[in-house]
Amino acid sequence: MNHPDRVSFLQSLRGHVGRASRLVRLAGAAIATTAGLLGASLPPAAAAGAPDMPLQPVADRVWFVQGESAMGSAANQNFISNAGIVLTDTGVVVIDALGSPALAQRLIERIREITPLPIHTVIVTHYHADHIYGLQVFRDAGARLVAHARARDYIGSETAVRRLEASREELFPWIDEHTRIEAPDLWLGEGGHDEDVTLHIGGTDFVVRHAGPAHTPEDLIVSVPARSVLFSGDLVFRQRVPYVGLADSKAWIVALDRMLAFDPKVVVPGHGPVSNDPRSDLATTRDYLRYLRDAMAEAATNLEPFDEAYARVNWARFEKLPLFGAVNRMNAYNTYLLMEQEAR
């Protein structure tokens, strides 16, 4: 086959593959619709088509929902992160919006079980997919969206576009062509002003601190002093291996230490169960980050190839934690690259 014919053939093949992919997606949507129409004859879990999402009490008029300790998938609708709910005198404040519009709608239904008051504000701790793909549902419900100005770098990036495109394939039908990335209505930290901001909502103060760059450049933590509760976003992972990704782990460790200055009685992490012993539980995330850095710094300093360094490290302390197999090697590799950069 000569070059022009080969190009023509490949273009035709791509067209057939694209059409086949669309047909598979349409078939999935049809199955989902049929399941909804026949829901009365299906088992409750299948008819609902959604993970269980009980509101767990945290403090007076404070609740949270806990995502699964898993990777995001179509099976769990990307329900892998937590969201917080604080009831004020005039409305509800939500911290993070979960990982799909369907989950956000389900969270609103749960909120309606405890109050008819409007959802006033959603505070976004950071712009990772599992925390933001539900934002459009809250905006459509009339909520104000609040995030840090450093999130602009992500919202307008090619990375955000590619991540959403991938999610539309991996998480279909829960993430589809109608899912969009929402920018906040209120940007905190404009002009480089990064002092704590207190939002006064319905007689309740929410002290919002920019903790990044750490897990992400735009990390926010939210303290509710009157309830002695702090929402940490993904600065804290409980009972699972943290997702480090491209984080600034050195700054992340400093942010964890600063978080303790709030002296909260309860911390709601970005992932995992609520913490009633914040000092100990924050130390778990911090110790993992320190271990990664120490192990990979030695390898980077000695110019040791990553594969050899990773095989040499004793991971026994962490390997029984959920998602160790899914994320630890990636965490170590990104930390290895980070330590190389810091050594220059």
Disulfide bonds with the S-S distance in Angstrom:
none
